[in-house]
């Protein structure tokens, strides 16, 4: 994983690095019926959706992003372009300007 430092045309120092989200998969459920009793109590469905797998990241961030951080702001560019870690300072500044501001 690369960690790059560059200076933009306004003289601000930036750090840039790639973030790859972990692969999150729902565990495989056992086919064994683990209820104590075979009598099913009738209860209303409380879940809002039948898909209970967690999705910790926005779908646009599923393939990772580049984080750009200066003293004043932070930006995120997704997905990371191929070879971004070999860019010049000018090219990194252009990529940074294409990123979205994050809080």
N, C-alpha and C positions, 0 to 999 in steps of 0.2 A: 504494500500500500504506500503510495507516494504522499508526501507532505511537502507542498511547495510554498515558497514565500515570494511575493512579487510586489512591485510598487506601481500604482496606476499613474495616469498622466496628471493627476491632481496632487501627487506626492503622498497618497495614503498607502500604508503598508497593509497587505492582505496575506492571509494564509488560505490555502486551498487543499482539500483532501477529499478522497472518495469514500462514500458510505455505502455499504452493501447490507441490506436488511437480512436478518436471519430467515432461513426457510422454516416457516411454521406450518406444521401439518397437524390435523386433528388425529388423536390416537385412534387406532383401530379398535372398534368395539367388540367385545367378546360375544359370541353367539349364544352363550349359556344364559339362561334365564336365572337371575340372581334374586328374584323376589322371594320373600319368606313364604308367601302364600300364593297359590295360583288364582285366588279370587282377586280380580282387578277392581279396585274402587273406582267408581265413575267420578271423575273430576274434570272441570273445564280446563281447556288448554290455556296456559298462562304465557307461553312463549310468543313473542311477536313474529318470529320466523322459525321455520323448521331447520334452517341451517345454523348450527351452533358453533361452527368453527370460528376461531378468532382471526381477525384481519387487522393487525396493529398498524398497517400503513395504508395510506391512500393508494389506490390502484396505479396512479401515475408514478409512484415511487417504488413500485414493486421490483424494478430492475436496478435500483440504486440511484444515487445522485452525487453531485459534487457540492460540497459545502465550502462557501467562500466567507471568510470572517475577517473583519477589520475591527478597530476599536469602536467604531460608530455603528456598524450594521452587520447583518448576516444575510447571506443569500443562498439559494438552493437552485441548482440546475439539474433537471432530470430529463431523460437518462443521460449518464455521462458519455460524451462523445469518445470514440475510439482515439487513442493516442493523446488525450488531453494532457497527460503528465509530461509530454515532451514539447509542449507549446512554449512560445516566447512570452515575455511579459505582456507585450501588446495583444497577443492572441488570448492570453488568460484574462486580460481586462475586458476584451470583447465577450468572452464566455461569461464572465461575471456580470456584465451588463445585461445579458440575456436571461440571467437567473431571476427568480422571484424573491422578494424580500420576505424574511421570516422574523417573527418576534424574538 
